[in-house]
Amino acid sequence: VQLVESGGGLVQVGGSLRLSCAASGSTFGISVMGWYRQAPGKQRELVATIIEPGSSTNYADSVKGRFTISRDNAKNTMSLQMNSLKPEDTAVYYCYGHAGLRGGYWGQGTQVTVSS
């Protein structure tokens, strides 16, 4: 499974960005997908997850009400709509997919920088 993120960039405080993750390869059985982020000098942290079947979502408290995760199973893509961005949202954002016994997969990351 290969995961490729896109959509990162530089945005001002209060702005919006939409990240996308495209999955390819043996994508069958990827029940959990999510976004993590890692800021300089900090540990990687969970941002949001979406679980199939049912598209159940979960968010870190720090992004609730501002970020929305979604998934298009037909296109093997996942997105993260980020609104009302804050400087503390600055990080490298990673796409993650978990396929049961096959384990987890990571994308290469995309940089999000929020300037004040």
All heavy atoms as an XYZ file, in Angstrom:
860
protein
N       0.841     -1.189      0.000
C       0.000      0.000      0.000
C       0.883      1.249      0.000
O       1.834      1.342      0.786
C      -0.930      0.032      1.225
C      -1.732      1.332      1.273
C      -1.875     -1.167      1.212
N       0.556      2.172     -0.864
C       1.268      3.444     -0.895
C       0.274      4.566     -0.589
O      -0.837      4.581     -1.113
C       1.899      3.698     -2.264
C       3.005      2.717     -2.639
C       2.455      1.402     -3.140
O       1.516      1.362     -3.922
N       3.032      0.304     -2.662
N       0.713      5.462      0.274
C      -0.112      6.608      0.645
C       0.640      7.876      0.274
O       1.800      8.046      0.663
C      -0.414      6.597      2.145
C      -1.125      5.361      2.684
C      -1.243      5.430      4.202
C      -2.506      5.213      2.067
N      -0.018      8.765     -0.438
C       0.627      9.997     -0.883
C      -0.236     11.188     -0.500
O      -1.404     11.278     -0.927
C       0.858      9.985     -2.401
C       1.505     11.303     -2.843
C       1.730      8.806     -2.812
N       0.344     12.078      0.309
C      -0.377     13.268      0.734
C      -0.146     14.421     -0.235
O       0.880     14.486     -0.921
C       0.093     13.729      2.128
C      -0.043     12.708      3.222
C       1.244     11.952      3.481
O       2.076     11.866      2.552
O       1.421     11.454      4.608
N      -1.090     15.324     -0.242
C      -0.958     16.566     -1.012
C      -1.809     17.638     -0.360
O      -2.663     17.330      0.482
C      -1.382     16.360     -2.470
O      -2.740     15.972     -2.543
N      -1.552     18.893     -0.732
C      -2.399     19.978     -0.266
C      -1.810     20.844      0.821
O      -2.431     21.831      1.234
N      -0.637     20.491      1.317
C      -0.021     21.325      2.335
C       0.453     22.651      1.756
O       0.430     22.864      0.548
N       0.862     23.543      2.650
C       1.365     24.823      2.190
C       1.403     25.844      3.298
O       1.312     25.502      4.482
N       1.543     27.091      2.896
C       1.610     28.216      3.827
C       0.283     28.959      3.810
O      -0.249     29.288      2.738
C       2.742     29.154      3.410
C       2.896     30.457      4.197
C       3.277     30.160      5.643
C       3.947     31.340      3.526
N      -0.248     29.223      4.998
C      -1.534     29.912      5.108
C      -1.478     30.850      6.305
O      -0.747     30.598      7.266
C      -2.679     28.886      5.233
C      -2.569     28.100      6.521
C      -4.038     29.553      5.112
N      -2.254     31.904      6.256
C      -2.308     32.839      7.374
C      -3.256     32.336      8.454
O      -4.145     31.519      8.201
C      -2.746     34.211      6.878
C      -1.715     34.898      5.991
C      -2.098     36.325      5.671
O      -3.283     36.670      5.633
N      -1.112     37.163      5.425
N      -3.065     32.865      9.642
C      -3.949     32.528     10.756
C      -5.407     32.787     10.359
O      -5.724     33.819      9.764
C      -3.590     33.358     11.994
C      -4.655     33.213     13.072
C      -2.240     32.941     12.552
N      -6.250     31.823     10.686
C      -7.656     31.928     10.348
C      -8.015     31.383      8.991
O      -9.203     31.272      8.657
N      -7.011     31.025      8.218
C      -7.250     30.510      6.877
C      -7.602     29.037      6.867
O      -7.752     28.399      7.917
N      -7.722     28.501      5.661
C      -8.121     27.104      5.475
C      -7.187     26.401      4.505
O      -6.596     27.024      3.613
C      -9.543     27.025      4.932
O     -10.470     27.591      5.836
N      -7.060     25.111      4.703
C      -6.349     24.233      3.782
C      -7.078     22.906      3.735
O      -7.730     22.509      4.717
C      -4.913     23.983      4.236
C      -3.835     25.020      3.935
C      -2.513     24.582      4.573
C      -3.662     25.232      2.447
N      -6.952     22.236      2.613
C      -7.521     20.901      2.486
C      -6.408     19.941      2.094
O      -5.789     20.075      1.030
C      -8.630     20.877      1.438
C      -9.361     19.548      1.340
C     -10.498     19.621      0.346
N     -11.247     18.380      0.243
C     -12.270     18.064      1.049
N     -12.661     18.904      1.988
N     -12.898     16.906      0.893
N      -6.158     18.970      2.953
C      -5.165     17.935      2.674
C      -5.861     16.725      2.056
O      -6.995     16.400      2.417
C      -4.458     17.503      3.948
C      -3.763     18.594      4.762
C      -3.052     17.959      5.964
C      -2.796     19.380      3.913
N      -5.156     16.075      1.151
C      -5.665     14.856      0.542
C      -4.642     13.747      0.675
O      -3.432     14.007      0.708
C      -5.982     15.084     -0.934
O      -7.047     16.003     -1.089
N      -5.133     12.527      0.748
C      -4.283     11.343      0.803
C      -4.823     10.351     -0.215
O      -5.988      9.955     -0.135
C      -4.296     10.742      2.197
S      -3.404      9.169      2.343
N      -3.971      9.977     -1.152
C      -4.354      9.006     -2.168
C      -3.703      7.677     -1.857
O      -2.481      7.607     -1.681
C      -3.934      9.493     -3.545
N      -4.507      6.623     -1.793
C      -4.009      5.282     -1.516
C      -3.961      4.475     -2.801
O      -4.867      4.550     -3.627
C      -4.897      4.596     -0.495
N      -2.909      3.691     -2.953
C      -2.787      2.810     -4.116
C      -2.182      1.488     -3.677
O      -1.681      1.359     -2.565
C      -1.939      3.463     -5.199
O      -0.636      3.709     -4.724
N      -2.241      0.520     -4.555
C      -1.749     -0.808     -4.215
C      -2.870     -1.664     -3.642
O      -4.028     -1.527     -4.017
N      -2.551     -2.521     -2.698
C      -3.530     -3.438     -2.098
C      -4.307     -2.708     -1.003
O      -4.079     -2.888      0.178
C      -2.825     -4.659     -1.525
O      -2.142     -5.363     -2.540
N      -5.253     -1.880     -1.433
C      -5.986     -1.040     -0.480
C      -7.159     -1.765      0.177
O      -7.760     -1.243      1.108
C      -6.504      0.224     -1.167
O      -7.351     -0.169     -2.255
C      -5.364      1.067     -1.704
N      -7.460     -2.984     -0.297
C      -8.573     -3.734      0.287
C      -8.311     -3.985      1.758
O      -7.226     -4.383      2.154
C      -8.751     -5.073     -0.430
C      -9.846     -5.913      0.170
C     -11.160     -5.655     -0.133
C      -9.553     -6.942      1.054
C     -12.183     -6.421      0.420
C     -10.558     -7.712      1.604
C     -11.879     -7.453      1.289
N      -9.321     -3.728      2.587
C      -9.201     -4.033      4.006
C      -8.630     -2.929      4.854
O      -8.421     -3.117      6.061
N      -8.363     -1.767      4.281
C      -7.891     -0.646      5.096
C      -9.099     -0.075      5.824
O      -9.821      0.759      5.292
C      -7.191      0.415      4.263
C      -5.970     -0.169      3.566
C      -6.759      1.586      5.140
C      -5.211      0.812      2.706
N      -9.318     -0.529      7.023
C     -10.509     -0.140      7.760
C     -10.334      1.186      8.497
O     -11.285      1.922      8.699
C     -10.897     -1.226      8.761
O      -9.812     -1.472      9.649
N      -9.137      1.474      8.902
C      -8.872      2.705      9.652
C      -7.931      3.585      8.848
O      -6.880      3.138      8.382
C      -8.222      2.411     11.020
C      -7.958      3.717     11.773
C      -9.104      1.487     11.837
N      -8.316      4.818      8.688
C      -7.416      5.807      8.092
C      -7.421      7.036      8.996
O      -8.404      7.303      9.702
C      -7.837      6.183      6.676
C      -7.713      5.050      5.685
S      -7.801      5.597      3.965
C      -6.159      6.305      3.746
N      -6.320      7.744      8.948
C      -6.254      8.901      9.816
C      -5.166      9.866      9.427
O      -4.378      9.611      8.507
N      -5.147     10.969     10.124
C      -4.124     11.987      9.970
C      -3.403     12.173     11.302
O      -4.041     12.262     12.354
C      -4.741     13.313      9.537
C      -5.284     13.299      8.155
C      -6.573     13.036      7.780
C      -4.552     13.532      6.952
N      -6.691     13.100      6.412
C      -5.466     13.407      5.884
C      -3.228     13.848      6.663
C      -5.080     13.580      4.548
C      -2.854     14.024      5.341
C      -3.773     13.888      4.300
N      -2.097     12.217     11.216
C      -1.253     12.533     12.356
C      -0.439     13.769     11.973
O      -0.320     14.104     10.800
C      -0.301     11.382     12.673
C      -0.958     10.199     13.334
C      -1.806      9.350     12.626
C      -0.730      9.906     14.674
C      -2.407      8.255     13.233
C      -1.314      8.817     15.293
C      -2.152      8.001     14.570
O      -2.734      6.925     15.184
N       0.130     14.411     12.977
C       1.009     15.534     12.690
C       2.167     15.552     13.672
O       2.063     15.045     14.782
C       0.252     16.857     12.746
C      -0.260     17.257     14.125
C      -1.124     18.511     14.023
N      -1.621     18.942     15.322
C      -2.498     19.926     15.509
N      -2.992     20.591     14.454
N      -2.884     20.259     16.726
N       3.251     16.151     13.216
C       4.439     16.257     14.056
C       5.052     17.631     13.871
O       5.474     17.989     12.766
C       5.452     15.175     13.719
C       6.622     15.125     14.667
C       7.437     13.856     14.529
O       7.373     13.159     13.524
N       8.202     13.526     15.550
N       5.065     18.383     14.956
C       5.689     19.699     14.961
C       7.152     19.557     15.358
O       7.529     18.576     16.012
C       4.951     20.617     15.929
N       7.995     20.511     15.003
C       9.418     20.434     15.358
C       9.613     20.271     16.857
O       9.035     20.997     17.659
C       9.971     21.774     14.872
C       9.057     22.183     13.773
C       7.695     21.706     14.193
N      10.419     19.275     17.235
C      10.723     19.042     18.633
C       9.629     18.365     19.423
O       9.748     18.209     20.646
N       8.558     17.960     18.753
C       7.445     17.312     19.451
C       7.192     15.924     18.895
O       7.628     15.579     17.791
C       6.178     18.160     19.326
C       6.268     19.512     20.014
C       4.930     20.206     20.016
C       4.992     21.524     20.778
N       3.670     22.202     20.811
N       6.461     15.131     19.661
C       6.110     13.795     19.207
C       4.968     13.856     18.193
O       4.175     14.799     18.187
C       5.681     12.935     20.401
C       6.818     12.572     21.335
C       6.396     11.573     22.400
O       5.242     11.537     22.795
N       7.332     10.752     22.836
N       4.915     12.840     17.381
C       3.813     12.736     16.426
C       2.522     12.524     17.209
O       2.476     11.720     18.152
C       4.056     11.578     15.460
C       3.120     11.549     14.265
C       3.545     10.502     13.256
N       4.849     10.792     12.677
C       5.357     10.133     11.635
N       4.655      9.156     11.069
N       6.548     10.439     11.180
N       1.471     13.230     16.811
C       0.205     13.136     17.526
C      -0.941     12.884     16.559
O      -0.909     13.303     15.400
C      -0.066     14.426     18.316
C      -0.251     15.661     17.468
C      -0.650     16.882     18.275
O      -0.798     16.785     19.516
O      -0.830     17.954     17.669
N      -1.956     12.216     17.096
C      -3.144     11.928     16.310
C      -3.958     13.198     16.108
O      -4.174     13.963     17.057
C      -3.992     10.886     17.034
C      -5.351     10.570     16.419
C      -5.182      9.862     15.085
C      -6.179      9.719     17.368
N      -4.415     13.423     14.887
C      -5.275     14.554     14.581
C      -6.718     14.089     14.420
O      -7.634     14.627     15.039
C      -4.808     15.264     13.292
C      -5.772     16.385     12.919
C      -3.394     15.796     13.462
N      -6.928     13.088     13.574
C      -8.284     12.600     13.310
C      -8.217     11.220     12.689
O      -7.247     10.885     12.005
C      -9.025     13.544     12.367
N      -9.248     10.427     12.928
C      -9.361      9.121     12.293
C     -10.769      8.929     11.741
O     -11.716      9.555     12.193
C      -9.074      7.970     13.267
O      -9.998      8.063     14.371
C      -7.659      8.012     13.792
N     -10.848      8.040     10.762
C     -12.143      7.651     10.204
C     -12.115      6.153     10.014
O     -11.155      5.598      9.473
C     -12.445      8.411      8.888
C     -13.848      8.068      8.384
C     -11.368      8.182      7.837
C     -14.354      9.044      7.332
N     -13.160      5.480     10.507
C     -13.171      4.021     10.564
C     -14.332      3.483      9.736
O     -15.463      3.937      9.877
C     -13.290      3.549     12.025
C     -12.114      4.083     12.844
C     -13.318      2.016     12.085
C     -12.253      3.831     14.335
N     -14.019      2.500      8.890
C     -15.032      1.813      8.098
C     -15.244      0.409      8.654
O     -14.295     -0.200      9.143
C     -14.599      1.724      6.634
C     -14.394      3.053      5.952
C     -15.686      3.814      5.729
O     -16.772      3.268      5.993
O     -15.606      4.981      5.299
N     -16.454     -0.156      8.531
C     -17.608      0.489      7.897
C     -18.275      1.507      8.816
O     -18.057      1.480     10.025
C     -18.538     -0.691      7.620
C     -18.223     -1.661      8.702
C     -16.741     -1.526      8.942
N     -19.022      2.397      8.247
C     -19.787      3.349      9.018
C     -19.238      4.759      9.049
O     -19.921      5.694      9.451
N     -17.948      4.921      8.638
C     -17.316      6.243      8.618
C     -17.373      6.943      9.968
O     -17.637      8.140     10.063
C     -17.971      7.135      7.548
O     -17.783      6.588      6.263
N     -17.127      6.183     11.009
C     -17.048      6.770     12.345
C     -15.793      7.629     12.437
O     -14.713      7.213     12.013
C     -16.992      5.654     13.381
O     -16.687      6.146     14.649
N     -15.938      8.841     12.986
C     -14.807      9.757     13.056
C     -14.431     10.073     14.495
O     -15.262      9.994     15.415
C     -15.109     11.069     12.322
O     -16.265     11.679     12.904
C     -15.360     10.820     10.843
N     -13.170     10.455     14.660
C     -12.657     10.816     15.975
C     -11.641     11.933     15.772
O     -10.871     11.905     14.797
C     -11.986      9.607     16.634
C     -11.464      9.942     18.013
O     -12.202     10.391     18.869
N     -10.172      9.739     18.230
N     -11.649     12.917     16.671
C     -10.768     14.076     16.530
C     -10.022     14.354     17.825
O     -10.542     14.144     18.921
C     -11.578     15.324     16.164
C     -12.273     15.241     14.837
C     -13.578     14.765     14.741
C     -11.630     15.650     13.670
C     -14.228     14.691     13.512
C     -12.267     15.583     12.443
C     -13.565     15.099     12.375
O     -14.192     15.028     11.157
N      -8.827     14.876     17.693
C      -8.123     15.411     18.841
C      -8.890     16.630     19.344
O      -9.481     17.373     18.555
C      -6.707     15.802     18.452
N      -8.863     16.847     20.640
C      -9.593     17.983     21.218
C      -9.144     19.303     20.600
O      -9.940     20.221     20.430
C      -9.383     18.020     22.729
C     -10.129     16.914     23.450
O     -11.063     16.329     22.856
O      -9.776     16.635     24.609
N      -7.877     19.385     20.264
C      -7.323     20.637     19.760
C      -7.852     21.033     18.389
O      -7.722     22.188     17.982
C      -5.793     20.551     19.700
O      -5.392     19.482     18.868
N      -8.462     20.083     17.669
C      -8.943     20.402     16.314
C     -10.448     20.245     16.168
O     -11.004     20.543     15.112
C      -8.230     19.543     15.250
C      -6.717     19.661     15.385
C      -8.662     18.092     15.314
N     -11.110     19.787     17.209
C     -12.562     19.592     17.134
C     -13.262     20.893     16.768
O     -12.955     21.947     17.322
C     -13.099     19.078     18.471
C     -12.892     17.598     18.695
C     -13.468     17.156     20.038
C     -13.216     15.668     20.267
N     -13.698     15.242     21.606
N     -14.199     20.782     15.847
C     -14.945     21.953     15.407
C     -14.249     22.754     14.327
O     -14.857     23.647     13.729
N     -12.985     22.459     14.061
C     -12.238     23.186     13.035
C     -11.831     22.288     11.865
O     -11.779     22.746     10.722
C     -10.975     23.810     13.639
C     -11.239     24.777     14.757
C      -9.963     25.502     15.171
N      -8.951     24.600     15.700
C      -7.723     24.483     15.192
N      -7.356     25.202     14.153
N      -6.850     23.656     15.747
N     -11.541     21.035     12.148
C     -11.096     20.094     11.133
C     -12.186     19.070     10.861
O     -12.930     18.681     11.762
C      -9.837     19.349     11.584
C      -8.591     20.181     11.671
C      -8.620     21.572     11.572
C      -7.364     19.564     11.864
C      -7.471     22.332     11.657
C      -6.201     20.308     11.958
C      -6.256     21.693     11.859
N     -12.252     18.626      9.615
C     -13.194     17.585      9.222
C     -12.486     16.551      8.361
O     -11.889     16.895      7.335
C     -14.376     18.169      8.440
O     -15.034     19.169      9.227
C     -15.380     17.070      8.098
N     -12.569     15.293      8.792
C     -11.972     14.203      8.036
C     -13.051     13.514      7.216
O     -14.200     13.395      7.662
C     -11.273     13.190      8.980
C     -10.453     12.181      8.189
C     -12.276     12.505      9.898
C      -9.562     11.300      9.088
N     -12.697     13.099      6.015
C     -13.659     12.394      5.163
C     -12.908     11.379      4.311
O     -11.675     11.453      4.171
C     -14.431     13.372      4.277
O     -13.552     14.097      3.437
N     -13.674     10.474      3.735
C     -13.052      9.395      2.965
C     -13.950      9.063      1.779
O     -15.173      9.018      1.925
C     -12.872      8.173      3.872
C     -12.229      6.969      3.234
C     -11.938      5.914      4.307
N     -11.417      4.694      3.706
C     -11.025      3.628      4.392
N     -11.095      3.633      5.714
N     -10.569      2.559      3.772
N     -13.354      8.840      0.634
C     -14.066      8.396     -0.567
C     -13.531      7.033     -0.922
O     -12.458      6.906     -1.530
C     -13.857      9.399     -1.707
C     -14.698      9.080     -2.923
O     -15.028      7.893     -3.136
O     -14.997     10.006     -3.686
N     -14.242      5.992     -0.536
C     -13.758      4.632     -0.747
C     -13.694      4.262     -2.228
O     -12.833      3.477     -2.644
C     -14.638      3.644      0.003
C     -14.527      3.814      1.498
O     -13.435      4.024      2.031
N     -15.648      3.740      2.195
N     -14.571      4.825     -3.009
C     -14.575      4.519     -4.441
C     -13.308      5.031     -5.115
O     -12.810      4.441     -6.078
C     -15.803      5.122     -5.093
N     -12.795      6.146     -4.616
C     -11.592      6.746     -5.204
C     -10.334      6.435     -4.405
O      -9.242      6.869     -4.771
C     -11.776      8.265     -5.314
C     -12.899      8.689     -6.244
C     -13.003     10.202     -6.322
C     -14.103     10.629     -7.278
N     -14.230     12.111     -7.350
N     -10.476      5.711     -3.298
C      -9.333      5.410     -2.421
C      -8.615      6.674     -1.976
O      -7.373      6.761     -2.014
C      -8.347      4.470     -3.121
C      -8.891      3.067     -3.252
O      -9.631      2.594     -2.388
N      -8.538      2.393     -4.334
N      -9.396      7.642     -1.561
C      -8.815      8.894     -1.079
C      -9.397      9.256      0.280
O     -10.485      8.822      0.653
C      -9.073     10.052     -2.055
O     -10.483     10.217     -2.226
C      -8.417      9.787     -3.406
N      -8.637     10.058      0.993
C      -9.055     10.583      2.283
C      -8.674     12.049      2.315
O      -7.658     12.434      1.718
C      -8.379      9.838      3.428
C      -8.724     10.377      4.804
S      -7.853      9.519      6.125
C      -6.142      9.891      5.752
N      -9.476     12.859      2.979
C      -9.204     14.287      3.025
C      -9.292     14.812      4.451
O      -9.923     14.198      5.311
C     -10.198     15.046      2.142
O     -10.064     14.685      0.791
N      -8.649     15.934      4.658
C      -8.753     16.638      5.928
C      -8.978     18.112      5.609
O      -8.076     18.781      5.100
C      -7.495     16.467      6.769
C      -7.563     17.091      8.167
C      -8.540     16.312      9.060
C      -6.174     17.113      8.814
N     -10.183     18.589      5.876
C     -10.492     19.999      5.695
C     -10.141     20.726      6.984
O     -10.664     20.389      8.043
C     -11.974     20.192      5.372
C     -12.394     21.633      5.223
C     -11.751     22.314      4.037
O     -11.632     21.730      2.959
N     -11.322     23.558      4.216
N      -9.248     21.693      6.874
C      -8.773     22.404      8.053
C      -9.185     23.866      7.950
O      -8.765     24.569      7.020
C      -7.252     22.293      8.156
C      -6.748     20.859      8.147
S      -4.972     20.730      8.444
C      -4.342     21.533      6.988
N     -10.005     24.302      8.883
C     -10.475     25.687      8.918
C      -9.991     26.376     10.187
O      -9.552     25.717     11.129
C     -12.001     25.731      8.865
C     -12.569     25.118      7.601
O     -11.966     25.200      6.530
N     -13.736     24.503      7.715
N     -10.073     27.692     10.178
C      -9.679     28.494     11.356
C      -8.308     28.081     11.867
O      -8.116     27.845     13.065
C     -10.730     28.346     12.463
O     -11.996     28.748     12.004
N      -7.368     28.003     10.966
C      -6.030     27.511     11.317
C      -5.319     28.445     12.277
O      -5.471     29.683     12.204
C      -5.213     27.290     10.058
C      -5.591     26.011      9.287
C      -5.090     26.059      7.859
C      -5.047     24.794     10.014
N      -4.550     27.832     13.169
C      -3.797     28.544     14.196
C      -2.302     28.261     14.020
O      -1.942     27.233     13.450
C      -4.241     28.078     15.583
C      -5.730     28.192     15.846
C      -6.076     27.588     17.203
C      -7.562     27.674     17.490
N      -7.910     27.094     18.811
N      -1.452     29.128     14.555
C      -0.012     28.857     14.450
C       0.378     27.495     15.031
O       1.286     26.838     14.499
C       0.604     30.001     15.255
C      -0.378     31.111     15.148
C      -1.727     30.447     15.144
N      -0.316     27.059     16.061
C       0.006     25.764     16.670
C      -0.389     24.576     15.808
O      -0.083     23.436     16.151
C      -0.631     25.644     18.063
C      -2.115     25.959     18.121
C      -2.385     27.389     18.540
O      -1.678     28.321     18.060
O      -3.324     27.587     19.332
N      -1.076     24.818     14.713
C      -1.372     23.755     13.761
C      -0.198     23.498     12.813
O      -0.230     22.536     12.029
C      -2.608     24.099     12.933
C      -3.880     24.173     13.762
O      -4.051     23.317     14.650
O      -4.684     25.091     13.528
N       0.810     24.328     12.879
C       1.989     24.154     12.027
C       2.682     22.839     12.353
O       3.026     22.571     13.502
C       2.972     25.319     12.227
O       2.362     26.527     11.765
C       4.259     25.082     11.458
N       2.849     22.011     11.335
C       3.446     20.693     11.527
C       3.555     20.002     10.171
O       3.001     20.477      9.176
C       2.597     19.841     12.467
N       4.233     18.881     10.182
C       4.169     17.964      9.042
C       2.994     17.030      9.303
O       2.902     16.418     10.372
C       5.467     17.162      8.872
C       5.325     16.177      7.708
C       6.645     18.093      8.639
N       2.108     16.922      8.341
C       0.917     16.098      8.469
C       1.110     14.801      7.687
O       1.506     14.823      6.519
C      -0.303     16.847      7.962
C      -0.799     17.886      8.938
C      -0.061     19.051      9.170
C      -1.976     17.707      9.647
C      -0.486     20.000     10.083
C      -2.422     18.660     10.563
C      -1.668     19.798     10.769
O      -2.103     20.740     11.680
N       0.811     13.693      8.365
C       1.005     12.366      7.790
C      -0.328     11.643      7.651
O      -1.155     11.652      8.574
C       1.922     11.528      8.668
C       3.326     12.059      8.798
C       3.664     12.939      9.819
C       4.322     11.677      7.905
C       4.948     13.426      9.950
C       5.609     12.159      8.029
C       5.910     13.026      9.048
O       7.197     13.508      9.174
N      -0.474     10.992      6.538
C      -1.614     10.118      6.297
C      -1.265      8.723      6.822
O      -0.118      8.260      6.664
C      -1.870     10.075      4.793
S      -3.087      8.875      4.249
N      -2.235      8.071      7.424
C      -2.017      6.735      7.985
C      -3.169      5.833      7.587
O      -4.334      6.242      7.564
C      -1.931      6.817      9.508
C      -1.832      5.486     10.198
C      -0.628      4.792     10.225
C      -2.939      4.904     10.809
C      -0.528      3.561     10.842
C      -2.849      3.672     11.431
C      -1.641      3.010     11.454
O      -1.534      1.787     12.064
N      -2.829      4.588      7.288
C      -3.857      3.600      6.996
C      -3.531      2.291      7.678
O      -2.368      1.887      7.715
N      -4.537      1.644      8.246
C      -4.314      0.376      8.933
C      -5.165     -0.697      8.277
O      -6.382     -0.525      8.113
C      -4.654      0.495     10.412
C      -4.164     -0.658     11.216
N      -4.879     -1.816     11.363
C      -3.005     -0.849     11.884
C      -4.202     -2.661     12.101
N      -3.052     -2.099     12.433
N      -4.521     -1.799      7.913
C      -5.209     -2.864      7.195
C      -5.160     -4.166      7.979
O      -4.687     -5.194      7.491
C      -4.570     -3.052      5.825
N      -5.658     -4.138      9.198
C      -5.773     -5.344      9.996
C      -4.444     -6.050     10.194
O      -3.453     -5.456     10.614
N      -4.403     -7.345      9.859
C      -3.209     -8.145     10.075
C      -2.034     -7.691      9.214
O      -0.877     -8.005      9.523
C      -3.516     -9.617      9.818
C      -4.504    -10.269     10.801
C      -4.767    -11.711     10.394
C      -3.983    -10.188     12.217
N      -2.304     -6.977      8.166
C      -1.216     -6.485      7.308
C      -0.498     -5.302      7.938
O       0.571     -4.908      7.484
C      -1.750     -6.097      5.932
C      -2.133     -7.287      5.074
C      -2.437     -6.832      3.666
N      -3.710     -6.143      3.585
C      -3.965     -5.173      2.706
N      -3.054     -4.767      1.870
N      -5.159     -4.611      2.679
N      -1.077     -4.737      8.992
C      -0.408     -3.660      9.693
C      -0.738     -2.286      9.164
O      -1.727     -2.092      8.466
N       0.106     -1.324      9.531
C      -0.150      0.061      9.192
C       0.793      0.608      8.135
O       1.889      0.062      7.927
N       0.353      1.669      7.494
C       1.119      2.299      6.421
C       1.107      3.810      6.626
O       0.104      4.372      7.066
C       0.513      1.963      5.051
C       0.417      0.486      4.788
C      -0.707     -0.247      5.176
C       1.454     -0.199      4.160
C      -0.797     -1.608      4.945
C       1.370     -1.564      3.923
C       0.242     -2.252      4.321
O       0.171     -3.606      4.086
N       2.223      4.433      6.262
C       2.358      5.880      6.415
C       2.684      6.533      5.077
O       3.396      5.947      4.249
C       3.494      6.209      7.383
C       3.233      5.833      8.810
C       3.596      4.675      9.430
C       2.562      6.613      9.798
N       3.186      4.699     10.744
C       2.555      5.877     10.998
C       1.972      7.885      9.785
C       1.962      6.362     12.185
C       1.392      8.356     10.952
C       1.390      7.610     12.129
N       2.190      7.753      4.915
C       2.617      8.569      3.802
C       3.912      9.273      4.149
O       4.437      9.143      5.257
N       4.411     10.054      3.196
C       5.696     10.704      3.394
C       5.568     12.028      4.135
O       6.565     12.582      4.601
C       6.380     10.940      2.037
C       5.913     12.182      1.276
C       4.526     12.055      0.688
O       3.922     10.974      0.698
N       4.002     13.155      0.157
N       4.354     12.537      4.254
C       4.114     13.772      4.987
C       4.023     14.988      4.085
O       4.618     15.029      3.002
N       3.263     15.957      4.549
C       3.139     17.233      3.838
C       3.174     18.358      4.867
O       2.545     18.266      5.921
C       1.850     17.285      2.989
O       1.828     18.489      2.210
C       0.588     17.219      3.836
N       3.929     19.398      4.561
C       4.139     20.488      5.506
C       2.975     21.466      5.482
O       2.538     21.911      4.407
C       5.429     21.239      5.171
C       5.708     22.442      6.060
C       6.089     22.057      7.471
O       6.924     21.186      7.685
N       5.479     22.719      8.454
N       2.495     21.801      6.669
C       1.494     22.860      6.837
C       2.117     23.922      7.740
O       2.562     23.620      8.846
C       0.198     22.319      7.460
C      -0.739     23.469      7.820
C      -0.485     21.354      6.507
N       2.142     25.140      7.251
C       2.694     26.247      8.019
C       1.653     27.350      8.127
O       1.138     27.819      7.108
C       3.964     26.808      7.367
O       4.926     25.753      7.235
C       4.564     27.926      8.216
N       1.348     27.730      9.367
C       0.363     28.783      9.612
C       1.107     29.992     10.143
O       1.728     29.925     11.205
C      -0.715     28.327     10.606
C      -1.775     29.411     10.770
C      -1.349     27.019     10.141
N       1.052     31.071      9.413
C       1.795     32.277      9.803
C       0.882     33.271     10.493
O      -0.285     33.433     10.135
C       2.425     32.923      8.568
O       1.429     33.393      7.696
N       1.456     33.943     11.485
C       0.669     34.936     12.235
C       0.981     36.342     11.763
O       1.827     36.562     10.931
C       0.971     34.806     13.721
O       2.349     34.937     13.951
